């Protein structure tokens, strides 16, 4: 807090429209987060409400700033889909950070809704124990499936952004989120350690994400990756597959997937690997012939 005067000074230098947007959203976030200091996340509605206060309102606030700047003209339902942008990111973080949050000292941070985890364990922390691995993964998969409900809104929001810088600012985290969910799904390592995208893949996402076509391609690739991990014996398998198919349909209907560069199976990279292997093999053969 001893550095807060820098924040206040920067805030006072902003134009009136920006100040009003930040002030309103900050007040609403503070009041909402205070509510959950003493209230646990029991239902899925509680879960959505908590994520709204900590991230959905950030989405709304950013949209107001974009509108105030005059660079964007959003859809009539921009408030709802702005909220979905925030919820998708926040739910991904909550899923990925299970172990870190549950091991928090002096008290666990528990953001997974009891309505979901209560189907699989008596206590949320029980999911981290090896003997509960099967139930833990089923619970994890239901959490991921819940997060998938926001993807169509996110794609709708990003599709109308006009400013390239704002577009990349919004799109890159969303692609990172769907990629992270694809890694986490059906992955018991979420309850054992850290699960995150490789640095090389992260760099590829940052470098390649320039247009909405790139976003559709990335969401299609990562949702296909997630689909390959769905176990038909999972209690939520049919719901998960239905939600993934809805995402696939949105991406396919754009007609741009044939132009995409795959984020997962990069054919160009594979060719380069084969060339390197061939060169190494030829070098070994040449050395052998020279020695004999």
Backbone torsions as a table, in degrees:
resi	resn	phi	psi	omega
1	UNK	NA	-17.6	-178.7
2	UNK	-70.9	-8.9	177.4
3	UNK	-105.6	5.1	-174.2
4	UNK	-62.6	-26.6	-179.0
5	UNK	-60.6	-27.3	176.5
6	UNK	-67.5	-40.6	178.6
7	UNK	-63.9	-46.1	-178.6
8	UNK	-62.7	-40.5	-179.6
9	UNK	-64.6	-42.4	179.4
10	UNK	-65.5	-40.2	179.3
11	UNK	-60.7	-43.0	-177.1
12	UNK	-70.5	-16.5	177.9
13	UNK	-84.0	-11.9	-178.5
14	UNK	-75.6	158.5	174.7
15	UNK	-68.2	158.3	-174.7
16	UNK	-55.8	-42.2	-178.8
17	UNK	-61.5	-39.3	177.8
18	UNK	-68.7	-42.6	179.7
19	UNK	-59.8	-44.3	-178.2
20	UNK	-63.7	-40.7	179.4
21	UNK	-64.3	-45.7	-178.7
22	UNK	-66.4	-42.8	-178.5
23	UNK	-62.2	-46.0	-178.8
24	UNK	-62.9	-48.6	-176.4
25	UNK	-66.4	-39.8	-179.3
26	UNK	-62.9	-41.5	177.6
27	UNK	-62.2	-44.8	-178.9
28	UNK	-66.2	-38.9	177.9
29	UNK	-64.1	-45.7	-178.5
30	UNK	-61.2	-44.5	179.7
31	UNK	-64.4	-42.0	-179.0
32	UNK	-68.1	-43.0	179.7
33	UNK	-66.4	-35.8	177.2
34	UNK	-62.0	-35.2	179.8
35	UNK	-59.0	-36.6	-174.9
36	UNK	-91.1	4.8	173.9
37	UNK	-64.6	-39.9	-177.6
38	UNK	-108.8	3.0	-177.4
39	UNK	-119.8	126.5	178.4
40	UNK	-81.8	160.7	178.2
41	UNK	-85.4	100.6	-175.1
42	UNK	-95.3	-53.8	-174.8
43	UNK	-103.2	170.2	175.4
44	UNK	-66.4	-32.9	175.5
45	UNK	-64.2	-39.2	174.5
46	UNK	-60.5	-43.2	179.8
47	UNK	-59.3	-47.8	178.7
48	UNK	-64.3	-38.0	-179.2
49	UNK	-67.7	-44.4	178.2
50	UNK	-59.7	-47.4	180.0
51	UNK	-64.1	-31.2	176.1
52	UNK	-62.8	-44.5	-176.9
53	UNK	-68.4	-38.8	-174.3
54	UNK	-91.3	-18.0	-176.5
55	UNK	-140.7	-39.6	179.1
56	UNK	-59.4	-40.5	178.6
57	UNK	-67.5	-28.3	173.9
58	UNK	-63.7	-42.6	176.8
59	UNK	-60.5	-43.4	178.3
60	UNK	-64.5	-42.7	-179.7
61	UNK	-62.7	-42.8	178.3
62	UNK	-63.9	-40.8	178.3
63	UNK	-60.8	-40.3	178.2
64	UNK	-64.2	-37.5	177.8
65	UNK	-68.0	-40.4	177.7
66	UNK	-61.3	-43.0	179.2
67	UNK	-66.1	-41.2	-179.5
68	UNK	-64.5	-30.3	-179.5
69	UNK	-74.3	-17.3	-179.3
70	UNK	81.1	3.9	-178.1
71	UNK	-87.6	-18.2	-176.8
72	UNK	-128.4	148.1	173.2
73	UNK	-130.1	100.4	-170.5
74	UNK	-84.5	170.2	-179.0
75	UNK	-71.2	161.0	179.7
76	UNK	-56.7	-32.5	-179.6
77	UNK	-96.1	30.9	-174.6
78	UNK	-60.0	-29.9	-179.3
79	UNK	-66.5	-43.4	-179.4
80	UNK	-66.1	-45.8	-176.3
81	UNK	-77.3	-25.4	172.1
82	UNK	-63.6	-41.3	177.3
83	UNK	-61.5	-41.6	179.3
84	UNK	-63.0	-36.8	177.5
85	UNK	-57.1	-44.7	179.9
86	UNK	-70.5	-41.6	-178.9
87	UNK	-63.4	-38.4	-179.5
88	UNK	-62.7	-43.2	179.5
89	UNK	-68.0	-45.2	-176.7
90	UNK	-65.9	-41.7	179.7
91	UNK	-64.9	-36.0	176.0
92	UNK	-62.0	-44.7	179.3
93	UNK	-63.5	-42.3	-179.4
94	UNK	-63.5	-40.2	178.4
95	UNK	-66.3	-50.4	-176.8
96	UNK	-63.4	-35.1	-172.3
97	UNK	-94.1	20.3	-178.3
98	UNK	-48.7	-54.7	-171.6
99	UNK	-66.3	-42.7	178.8
100	UNK	-60.9	-43.1	-177.9
101	UNK	-70.4	-40.9	-176.2
102	UNK	-71.5	-25.8	179.4
103	UNK	-94.0	7.1	-178.9
104	UNK	-60.1	136.5	178.8
105	UNK	-112.5	137.3	9.7
106	UNK	-87.4	-7.3	-177.4
107	UNK	-139.8	138.2	179.6
108	UNK	-61.8	146.0	170.8
109	UNK	-100.2	119.8	-174.0
110	UNK	-121.8	106.1	-177.3
111	UNK	-112.1	-10.3	176.0
112	UNK	-70.9	132.5	-176.9
113	UNK	-71.0	134.8	179.7
114	UNK	-56.9	-32.1	-179.6
115	UNK	-56.7	-30.8	178.3
116	UNK	-91.8	-57.7	-173.9
117	UNK	-68.1	-23.3	179.4
118	UNK	-64.4	-17.1	176.6
119	UNK	-74.0	-19.0	-169.4
120	UNK	-120.2	-13.5	-177.5
121	UNK	-157.6	157.8	176.5
122	UNK	-78.3	-32.5	178.2
123	UNK	-133.8	143.8	-176.9
124	UNK	-59.9	-37.2	-178.4
125	UNK	-67.5	-17.7	179.3
126	UNK	-64.2	-22.8	-176.7
127	UNK	-66.8	-19.2	-177.2
128	UNK	-82.3	-9.4	-178.0
129	UNK	-86.3	140.7	-171.6
130	UNK	-58.4	-35.5	-177.6
131	UNK	-66.9	-14.3	179.4
132	UNK	-106.7	19.4	-172.4
133	UNK	-57.7	-44.1	-177.0
134	UNK	-63.4	-47.9	179.4
135	UNK	-66.7	-35.0	179.2
136	UNK	-62.4	-43.3	-179.8
137	UNK	-67.1	-39.2	177.1
138	UNK	-62.4	-40.5	177.2
139	UNK	-64.4	-45.0	177.8
140	UNK	-57.1	-45.0	-178.4
141	UNK	-64.0	-35.3	176.8
142	UNK	-68.3	-36.8	177.1
143	UNK	-63.8	-42.9	178.3
144	UNK	-64.5	-42.7	179.8
145	UNK	-60.5	-38.1	175.8
146	UNK	-61.6	-42.1	-179.0
147	UNK	-65.6	-30.9	-178.0
148	UNK	-62.5	-20.2	-177.1
149	UNK	-64.0	-17.7	-175.2
150	UNK	-92.9	-7.6	-171.4
151	UNK	-64.0	-43.5	-177.4
152	UNK	-61.3	-39.3	175.5
153	UNK	-63.2	-41.0	-179.3
154	UNK	-62.7	-44.4	178.8
155	UNK	-63.7	-38.9	178.5
156	UNK	-63.2	-41.9	179.7
157	UNK	-63.6	-50.4	-175.4
158	UNK	-66.6	-29.0	-175.8
159	UNK	-65.2	-21.6	-177.3
160	UNK	-102.1	-0.3	178.7
161	UNK	-70.6	138.3	-174.7
162	UNK	-109.9	-35.7	-177.1
163	UNK	-77.9	124.6	-176.1
164	UNK	-58.7	-38.8	-178.7
165	UNK	-68.8	-43.6	177.5
166	UNK	-64.0	-40.4	179.7
167	UNK	-59.1	-50.2	-179.3
168	UNK	-64.9	-38.4	178.1
169	UNK	-58.2	-38.2	-179.8
170	UNK	-84.4	-39.7	-169.8
171	UNK	-74.9	-40.7	-175.2
172	UNK	-60.6	-47.6	177.4
173	UNK	-61.7	-34.0	179.7
174	UNK	-67.0	-39.6	177.5
175	UNK	-67.4	-39.9	176.8
176	UNK	-60.5	-35.5	-179.0
177	UNK	-67.9	-48.0	-179.9
178	UNK	-65.5	-34.2	175.9
179	UNK	-64.8	-41.4	178.8
180	UNK	-66.1	-41.3	177.5
181	UNK	-62.5	-38.4	178.6
182	UNK	-63.1	-36.0	178.0
183	UNK	-72.6	-40.7	-175.6
184	UNK	-72.2	-34.3	-173.8
185	UNK	-56.6	130.5	177.5
186	UNK	58.8	27.2	-174.2
187	UNK	-117.7	105.8	-177.6
188	UNK	-65.2	-16.3	179.9
189	UNK	-63.9	-18.1	174.7
190	UNK	-58.3	-30.0	-178.4
191	UNK	-96.0	3.5	-177.8
192	UNK	-117.8	-29.1	-175.7
193	UNK	-168.5	-145.0	-175.8
194	UNK	-100.3	129.7	175.6
195	UNK	-118.3	118.2	179.4
196	UNK	-153.2	162.1	-180.0
197	UNK	-65.2	144.8	175.7
198	UNK	-63.6	150.7	-178.8
199	UNK	-60.0	-38.1	-180.0
200	UNK	-63.9	-40.4	178.7
201	UNK	-69.3	-38.2	176.4
202	UNK	-60.9	-44.3	178.9
203	UNK	-62.9	-37.9	179.1
204	UNK	-64.3	-42.3	179.0
205	UNK	-62.0	-46.0	-178.8
206	UNK	-63.7	-41.1	-177.0
207	UNK	-72.3	-36.7	-172.0
208	UNK	-91.0	-17.4	-173.4
209	UNK	-82.7	98.4	-178.6
210	UNK	-128.6	-27.1	-176.2
211	UNK	-133.3	169.2	178.1
212	UNK	-66.5	-28.6	175.4
213	UNK	-60.5	-37.9	177.4
214	UNK	-64.6	-38.5	180.0
215	UNK	-66.2	-47.1	178.2
216	UNK	-59.1	-42.1	179.9
217	UNK	-63.4	-42.4	-179.4
218	UNK	-66.7	-45.0	-180.0
219	UNK	-64.8	-36.7	178.4
220	UNK	-66.2	-46.1	-178.8
221	UNK	-61.8	-49.7	-175.9
222	UNK	-70.3	-33.2	177.1
223	UNK	-71.3	-31.7	173.8
224	UNK	-66.2	-40.4	177.0
225	UNK	-60.8	-42.9	178.8
226	UNK	-64.8	-39.8	-178.3
227	UNK	-60.7	-36.7	-179.7
228	UNK	-66.0	-17.5	-177.1
229	UNK	-95.3	-4.3	-177.5
230	UNK	-73.2	123.0	178.0
231	UNK	-92.2	125.7	-177.4
232	UNK	-60.9	-18.8	179.0
233	UNK	-87.2	-4.9	177.5
234	UNK	-68.1	136.1	-175.7
235	UNK	-62.7	-19.4	-179.6
236	UNK	-112.3	16.7	-173.8
237	UNK	-56.8	-46.6	-176.4
238	UNK	-64.7	-39.8	178.3
239	UNK	-65.5	-42.7	178.9
240	UNK	-60.4	-47.1	-178.6
241	UNK	-63.9	-37.9	178.4
242	UNK	-63.8	-41.5	-179.7
243	UNK	-70.1	-35.7	176.8
244	UNK	-67.7	-39.1	178.9
245	UNK	-64.6	-34.6	176.6
246	UNK	-63.6	-39.7	177.2
247	UNK	-66.4	-45.1	178.9
248	UNK	-58.3	-41.6	-178.4
249	UNK	-63.6	-45.4	178.7
250	UNK	-57.9	-45.2	-178.3
251	UNK	-68.4	-43.0	-179.7
252	UNK	-65.1	-40.2	-176.0
253	UNK	-65.2	-15.3	177.3
254	UNK	-73.2	-22.8	179.5
255	UNK	74.0	15.8	-175.5
256	UNK	-112.2	0.0	-173.3
257	UNK	-65.1	-28.0	-178.6
258	UNK	-67.5	-16.2	-179.9
259	UNK	-92.1	-4.2	-169.7
260	UNK	-77.3	154.5	168.5
261	UNK	-100.7	123.5	-174.2
262	UNK	-65.2	136.0	176.0
263	UNK	-83.6	-15.8	-174.2
264	UNK	-109.0	-52.5	-178.5
265	UNK	-109.6	86.2	-177.7
266	UNK	-85.1	103.7	-176.4
267	UNK	-62.1	-37.3	179.8
268	UNK	-61.9	-41.3	179.5
269	UNK	-66.2	-38.2	179.4
270	UNK	-63.3	-41.9	178.0
271	UNK	-60.6	-42.6	179.2
272	UNK	-62.3	-38.2	178.0
273	UNK	-63.8	-44.0	179.2
274	UNK	-62.6	-38.6	179.1
275	UNK	-63.8	-44.6	179.0
276	UNK	-61.5	-43.7	179.6
277	UNK	-62.3	-39.7	179.9
278	UNK	-64.7	-42.4	179.4
279	UNK	-62.5	-43.3	179.1
280	UNK	-62.7	-42.1	179.5
281	UNK	-62.7	-44.8	178.7
282	UNK	-62.5	-37.5	179.5
283	UNK	-64.2	-40.1	178.8
284	UNK	-65.4	-44.5	179.2
285	UNK	-62.3	-44.4	-179.8
286	UNK	-61.6	-42.7	179.7
287	UNK	-63.4	-39.1	180.0
288	UNK	-65.6	-46.0	-179.5
289	UNK	-64.5	-36.8	-179.7
290	UNK	-67.0	-37.3	-179.2
291	UNK	-70.7	-23.6	-177.4
292	UNK	-110.1	NA	NA
